[in-house]
Amino acid sequence: MIQKQQSMILSPYMELYNLVVPKDNMLRQINELVDFSFVYEELKERYCLDNGRNAIDPIRMFKYLLLKAIFELSDIDIVERSKYDMSFKYFLDMAPEDPVIDASSLTKFRTLRLKDLNLLDMLVGKTVEIALEKGIIKSKAIIVDATHTKARYNQKSPREILLDRSRKLRKAVYQADESLKAKFPVKNTSNVLEEEISYCEKLIAVLEAEGGICELPKIKEPLNFLKETVADDLQQLRISEDQDAKVGHKSADSSFFGYKTHLAMTEERIITAAVVTTGEKNDGKQLQVLIEKSKATGMEIKSVIGDTAYSEKDNIVYAKGNEIELIAKLNPLITQGARKKEDEFQFNKDAGMYVCKAGHMAIRKARTGKKGINDNQKNTYYFDVEVCKRCPFKEGCYTEGAKSRTYSVSIKSGEHTEQMSFQESEYFKAKSRERYKIEAKNSELKHRHGYDVASSSGLTGMQLQGAMTIFTVNLKRILKLMK
């Protein structure tokens, strides 16, 4: 059963917050900036309103997840810190003497209450609404780009994942007290998953029996991560890998296993739209969705700034039809032309190669047709036949016994004359210089808020992580611009 959180908390100790949580504290500022009642309105239908025991207030649970995004801590550590950190208690609308939740409640909240909720669009829209109300957003241009996030399991076997986390924990313990090495269980040398799990459980038990050393932050955090992996993620570990994650390419010889987050951001560095996809998806295909999502938040858009991935033919036509300036340099290799099966092969701008729907990249390319005779020259991309033979998608794509597998793209240079002329203008060049801002935002997401690695498995978990992280960076940016 759910009840709306009371606006007034009756406690003789509430005045402590005015003494120990200063006016310029970030959490106090966020509390004053955002009316979190929208969380209650969105989630109340997911609770029973008249039966059962009282549930933990959904606004408080949401704020716990927000604290995780801000401070990049595990569930256990964020709950532990809320026991003694008065700024946390103030932010969570708790009286100083109130008890904290059990950390397992956060897992249930994520899986039961936030399931199938379009949290990403809702939170991005809320921050843009606040920014517009405060008069922070004045530009009518958005900058677009995509940032990659590695999957939590990164194509490792279940045993390798546990092995890696237990190794990090042992290393932290040795730095603090090497004498404990004698008390540790014998390392598992077999490739059996169950035996590795058993070893990790014994290692955890030894450290918890020691007591004091577990309270050291450098040991406590890797210990809690290992415990979460063994307890909460055991089912996911047993299926070996993140089933939603896919191989993406950053360049011809550099790839990653995970997801992409496609972003649109104002020149004031407020993110206005985001789309989370699997790693192999093409950046340019998401442009129109990002523009429409940005418009839905109340943004007026006159210009879109991006790299060459966004200058494909469909986007030029769309931008012109919607009276939007497309500030993206042309690349003749990206033109859509008369390609066949364009949904099965997508261009990777960083590598300069096409990628098939299985995530395999072409190994070389060649230009075919006679130059200057007609306009039928093509770029032909060659794929590794040995890989094609083993591919689960080979039916209808690869002919058994064929010595090569190619994909050709017609080059039609005459179709982009207007855009080519536009990109030579001084106005285009000046606006293009604004693109560095979104690169800086990508860096902030990854290095300050842990967005370089997924915190959980699956596309749904990645969308939740994206929602909380983007909500966090937008609020921090709004606070900075209000000063």
C-alpha positions in Angstrom: 0.0 0.0 0.0 1.3 3.5 -0.8 0.7 6.8 0.8 1.9 10.2 -0.5 4.9 11.4 1.4 4.0 14.0 4.1 5.4 17.5 3.4 6.3 18.0 7.1 8.4 15.6 9.2 7.8 15.9 12.9 11.1 15.5 14.7 12.9 17.5 17.4 16.1 17.1 15.5 15.1 18.6 12.2 16.9 21.8 13.0 20.2 19.9 12.8 20.0 20.0 9.0 20.2 23.8 9.0 23.5 23.5 10.9 25.3 20.7 9.1 23.9 20.9 5.5 24.9 24.3 4.1 22.9 26.3 1.6 25.4 25.6 -1.2 25.3 21.8 -0.7 24.5 20.2 -4.0 21.9 17.8 -2.6 20.1 20.7 -0.8 20.1 22.7 -4.1 18.7 19.8 -6.0 15.9 19.3 -3.5 15.0 23.0 -3.8 15.2 23.0 -7.6 13.2 19.9 -8.4 9.6 19.0 -7.3 9.9 15.2 -7.1 6.2 14.7 -6.8 6.2 13.8 -10.5 7.8 10.5 -9.5 4.8 9.7 -7.3 2.4 10.5 -10.0 4.2 8.3 -12.5 4.5 5.3 -10.1 1.3 5.3 -8.0 -0.5 3.0 -10.4 2.2 0.4 -9.8 1.3 0.2 -6.1 -1.9 -0.9 -4.3 -3.6 2.2 -2.9 -5.8 0.5 -0.2 -4.4 -2.9 0.8 -1.3 -4.3 2.4 1.4 -2.8 4.6 2.8 0.6 3.8 5.4 0.6 1.1 8.6 2.7 1.2 7.8 6.0 -0.4 8.6 5.8 -4.2 10.1 9.3 -4.1 12.6 8.2 -1.5 13.4 5.1 -3.5 13.9 7.1 -6.6 16.2 9.5 -4.7 18.3 6.5 -3.6 18.9 5.6 -7.2 19.7 9.3 -8.0 22.4 9.2 -5.2 23.9 6.1 -6.8 24.2 7.9 -10.1 25.7 11.0 -8.5 28.3 9.2 -6.3 28.8 5.9 -8.2 28.4 3.6 -5.3 26.9 0.1 -4.9 23.4 -0.4 -3.4 24.9 -1.5 -0.1 27.4 1.4 0.1 24.7 4.0 -0.7 22.4 2.7 2.0 25.3 2.5 4.5 26.3 6.1 3.8 22.8 7.3 4.3 23.0 6.1 7.9 25.5 8.7 8.9 25.7 11.3 6.1 23.3 14.1 7.1 23.2 15.6 3.6 21.9 12.2 2.3 19.2 12.0 5.0 18.2 15.6 4.2 18.0 14.8 0.5 15.9 11.6 1.2 13.4 13.6 3.4 14.2 11.6 6.5 14.4 12.7 10.1 18.0 12.4 11.5 16.9 9.5 13.7 15.0 7.6 11.0 16.3 4.1 10.1 17.4 3.4 6.5 16.0 0.8 4.1 17.5 -2.6 3.4 19.7 -2.5 0.3 17.8 -5.3 -1.3 14.7 -3.0 -1.6 16.5 -1.1 -4.3 16.8 -4.2 -6.5 13.0 -4.9 -6.1 12.2 -1.2 -6.8 14.2 -1.3 -10.1 12.8 -4.7 -11.2 9.1 -4.3 -10.1 8.3 -0.6 -10.0 10.4 0.8 -12.9 9.8 -2.1 -15.3 8.3 -1.0 -18.6 8.4 2.7 -17.6 9.8 5.1 -20.1 12.0 6.6 -17.5 14.6 8.0 -19.9 12.3 10.3 -21.8 10.5 11.3 -18.6 13.6 12.4 -16.8 15.2 14.1 -19.7 11.9 15.9 -20.4 11.7 17.0 -16.7 15.2 18.6 -16.7 14.6 20.4 -20.0 11.3 21.7 -18.6 13.2 23.1 -15.6 15.9 24.6 -17.8 13.3 26.3 -20.0 11.4 27.6 -17.0 14.6 29.1 -15.5 15.4 30.7 -18.9 18.7 28.8 -19.1 18.1 27.4 -22.7 18.3 30.2 -25.2 19.8 28.5 -28.2 17.8 26.9 -31.0 20.5 24.5 -32.0 21.2 20.9 -30.8 24.5 19.0 -31.0 24.2 15.3 -31.7 26.6 12.4 -31.1 26.7 8.9 -29.7 28.8 7.5 -26.8 29.5 3.8 -26.2 29.2 1.9 -23.0 30.9 -1.5 -22.5 28.6 -4.4 -21.3 29.0 -5.4 -17.7 30.1 -8.9 -18.7 32.1 -7.8 -21.7 32.0 -11.2 -23.5 33.7 -12.9 -20.5 32.7 -16.3 -19.2 30.9 -16.4 -15.8 34.0 -17.8 -14.2 36.2 -15.0 -15.7 33.9 -12.4 -14.2 34.1 -13.8 -10.7 37.8 -14.4 -11.1 38.4 -10.8 -12.0 36.3 -9.4 -9.1 37.8 -11.7 -6.5 41.3 -10.8 -7.8 40.6 -7.1 -7.3 39.4 -7.7 -3.8 42.4 -9.8 -2.8 44.7 -7.1 -4.2 43.0 -4.4 -2.1 43.3 -6.6 1.0 47.0 -7.3 0.4 47.7 -3.6 0.3 46.1 -3.2 3.7 47.2 -6.4 5.5 49.2 -9.0 3.7 49.1 -11.3 6.7 45.5 -12.2 5.8 46.8 -14.1 2.8 47.4 -17.1 5.0 43.7 -17.3 6.0 42.3 -17.1 2.5 40.9 -20.3 1.0 42.9 -22.1 -1.7 42.3 -20.6 -5.1 40.1 -22.4 -7.5 42.0 -23.8 -10.5 39.2 -25.6 -12.3 37.0 -24.2 -15.0 33.8 -25.2 -13.2 31.5 -22.2 -12.5 30.1 -23.7 -9.3 33.5 -24.1 -7.8 34.5 -20.5 -8.5 31.2 -19.4 -6.9 32.1 -21.5 -3.8 35.6 -20.0 -3.6 34.1 -16.4 -3.8 31.7 -17.2 -1.0 34.5 -18.6 1.2 36.6 -15.5 0.5 33.7 -13.3 1.5 33.2 -15.3 4.7 36.8 -15.0 5.7 36.9 -11.2 5.3 33.6 -10.7 7.1 34.9 -12.8 10.0 37.8 -10.4 10.3 35.4 -7.6 11.0 37.4 -4.3 11.1 39.3 -4.6 7.9 36.0 -4.8 6.0 35.2 -1.2 7.0 38.1 0.2 5.1 36.6 2.0 2.0 39.2 0.5 -0.4 38.2 -3.0 0.7 34.6 -2.4 1.5 33.6 -1.3 -2.0 35.2 -4.3 -4.0 33.8 -6.6 -1.3 30.3 -5.3 -1.8 30.6 -5.5 -5.6 31.7 -9.2 -5.3 28.8 -10.0 -2.9 26.4 -8.3 -5.3 27.7 -10.3 -8.2 27.4 -13.6 -6.4 24.0 -12.9 -4.8 22.0 -10.7 -7.1 23.6 -11.4 -10.5 24.1 -15.2 -10.2 21.2 -16.0 -12.6 22.7 -13.6 -15.2 26.2 -15.1 -14.7 24.9 -18.5 -15.5 23.8 -17.5 -19.1 27.4 -16.5 -19.7 27.0 -13.0 -21.2 24.7 -10.0 -21.7 22.3 -11.3 -24.3 21.3 -7.8 -25.5 24.8 -6.3 -25.9 26.4 -6.3 -29.4 29.8 -5.7 -30.9 30.2 -2.1 -32.1 33.2 -0.5 -33.8 35.0 2.7 -32.9 37.5 2.4 -35.8 38.7 -0.2 -38.3 40.8 -2.0 -35.7 39.0 -1.0 -32.5 35.7 -2.5 -31.3 33.7 -2.8 -28.1 31.0 -5.1 -26.7 28.0 -3.3 -25.3 25.6 -0.4 -26.0 25.4 3.1 -27.6 23.6 6.1 -26.2 22.7 8.6 -28.9 22.5 12.1 -27.4 21.1 15.5 -28.4 22.3 18.5 -26.4 21.8 22.3 -26.5 24.7 24.7 -26.8 24.2 25.4 -23.1 25.1 21.7 -22.6 21.7 20.5 -21.5 20.8 17.0 -22.9 17.4 17.2 -24.6 17.0 13.7 -25.9 18.6 10.3 -25.6 18.2 6.9 -27.3 19.9 3.8 -26.0 20.6 1.1 -28.5 22.8 -2.0 -28.9 26.4 -1.4 -29.9 26.2 -2.1 -33.6 23.5 0.5 -34.5 24.3 3.3 -36.9 24.6 6.9 -35.4 22.9 8.7 -38.4 19.7 6.5 -38.2 18.9 8.0 -34.8 19.0 11.7 -35.9 15.3 12.1 -36.7 14.3 10.4 -33.5 16.5 12.7 -31.4 15.1 15.8 -33.1 11.5 14.7 -32.5 12.2 13.8 -28.9 13.9 17.2 -28.4 10.9 19.0 -29.9 8.6 17.0 -27.6 10.4 18.6 -24.5 9.4 22.1 -25.8 12.6 22.9 -27.7 12.5 25.0 -30.8 15.1 23.6 -33.2 16.6 25.6 -36.1 20.0 23.9 -36.4 21.5 20.5 -35.8 25.3 20.1 -35.4 26.9 16.7 -35.8 29.7 14.7 -37.5 29.7 13.0 -40.9 27.6 10.1 -39.6 24.6 12.4 -39.7 25.0 13.7 -43.2 23.3 10.8 -45.0 20.8 11.4 -47.7 17.6 10.8 -45.6 18.7 13.2 -42.9 19.5 16.0 -45.5 16.0 15.5 -47.0 14.4 15.4 -43.5 16.2 18.6 -42.3 15.3 20.5 -45.5 11.7 19.5 -45.2 11.6 20.7 -41.5 13.5 23.9 -42.2 16.4 22.8 -40.1 20.0 23.6 -40.9 22.1 20.4 -40.9 25.6 21.3 -39.8 27.3 18.0 -40.7 30.0 17.5 -43.3 29.3 15.2 -46.2 31.1 12.0 -46.7 30.5 10.4 -50.1 30.9 6.9 -48.5 27.8 7.5 -46.4 25.4 8.4 -49.2 22.4 6.1 -49.3 22.2 6.0 -53.1 20.5 2.9 -54.5 21.8 0.5 -51.9 20.0 -2.8 -51.4 19.3 -4.4 -47.9 20.1 -1.0 -46.3 18.6 -2.3 -43.0 21.0 -5.2 -42.9 24.2 -3.2 -43.6 25.1 0.0 -41.8 28.0 2.3 -42.3 30.5 2.9 -39.4 32.0 6.4 -39.9 35.0 5.8 -37.6 36.2 2.7 -39.4 35.1 3.8 -42.9 33.5 0.4 -43.4 30.1 -1.3 -43.5 28.9 -3.6 -40.7 26.5 -6.5 -41.3 23.5 -7.1 -38.9 25.6 -9.8 -37.1 28.1 -7.0 -36.1 30.9 -8.2 -38.5 32.9 -5.5 -40.2 34.1 -5.6 -43.9 37.8 -6.3 -44.1 38.6 -4.2 -47.2 37.0 -2.1 -49.9 37.5 -1.3 -53.5 36.0 1.2 -56.0 34.5 -0.5 -59.1 33.2 1.0 -62.4 34.9 3.4 -64.8 35.5 6.9 -63.6 34.2 9.8 -65.8 32.2 7.5 -68.1 29.0 7.5 -66.1 27.7 7.9 -62.6 27.6 4.2 -61.8 30.8 3.9 -59.9 30.5 1.9 -56.7 32.3 1.2 -53.5 32.5 -2.5 -52.9 33.1 -3.9 -49.4 34.5 -7.4 -48.9 33.6 -9.5 -45.8 35.6 -12.4 -44.4 34.1 -15.5 -45.9 35.3 -17.8 -43.1 33.3 -15.7 -40.6 30.3 -15.7 -43.0 30.3 -19.5 -43.1 29.9 -19.7 -39.3 27.4 -16.8 -39.0 24.0 -17.6 -37.5 22.4 -15.1 -40.0 24.1 -16.7 -43.1 20.8 -18.0 -44.5 19.7 -15.6 -47.3 22.9 -13.6 -46.9 25.8 -16.0 -47.8 25.6 -18.6 -50.6 27.1 -21.9 -49.5 30.4 -22.5 -51.3 30.8 -18.9 -52.4 34.4 -17.6 -52.4 33.5 -14.0 -51.5 30.8 -12.0 -49.8 30.5 -8.4 -50.9 28.3 -5.4 -50.5 28.2 -2.5 -53.0 27.1 1.1 -52.6 26.5 3.4 -55.5 28.3 6.8 -55.5 26.1 9.6 -56.5 28.1 12.8 -55.9 25.6 15.0 -57.7 22.9 14.6 -55.1 24.6 16.6 -52.4 25.6 19.7 -54.3 23.6 22.1 -52.1 24.9 20.6 -48.9 28.5 20.7 -50.3 28.1 24.4 -51.0 26.7 25.1 -47.5 29.5 23.4 -45.7 32.0 25.7 -47.4 30.4 28.8 -45.8 31.9 30.6 -42.9 28.6 30.2 -41.0 28.8 26.4 -41.3 32.4 26.4 -40.1 31.7 28.6 -37.1 28.7 26.5 -36.0 30.7 23.3 -36.5 33.2 24.4 -33.8 30.4 24.0 -31.2 30.6 20.2 -31.6 33.4 19.8 -29.0 30.9 20.5 -26.3 29.2 17.1 -26.7 32.5 15.3 -26.6 33.1 17.0 -23.3 29.7 15.8 -22.1 30.4 12.3 -23.1 33.6 12.4 -21.1 31.7 13.7 -18.1 29.2 10.9 -18.3 31.9 8.2 -18.4 34.6 9.5 -16.1 32.5 11.2 -13.4 29.4 9.0 -13.4 30.6 5.5 -14.4 28.9 5.5 -17.8 31.8 3.8 -19.5 30.6 0.4 -18.2 27.0 -0.9 -17.8 26.0 -1.3 -14.2 23.6 -4.2 -15.0 22.7 -6.6 -17.8 20.3 -6.0 -20.7 19.0 -3.1 -22.7 16.4 -2.3 -20.0 19.1 -2.0 -17.4 21.2 0.2 -19.7 18.2 2.5 -20.3 17.7 2.9 -16.5 21.3 3.7 -16.0 21.2 6.2 -18.8 18.0 7.8 -17.4 19.5 8.3 -13.9 22.9 9.4 -15.2 21.6 12.0 -17.7 19.1 13.3 -15.1 22.1 13.8 -12.8 24.4 15.6 -15.2 21.5 17.9 -16.4 20.6 18.9 -12.9 24.3 19.6 -12.1 24.5 21.7 -15.3 21.4 23.7 -14.4 22.6 24.4 -10.9 25.9 25.7 -12.4 24.3 28.0 -14.9 21.9 29.4 -12.2 24.9 30.7 -10.2 
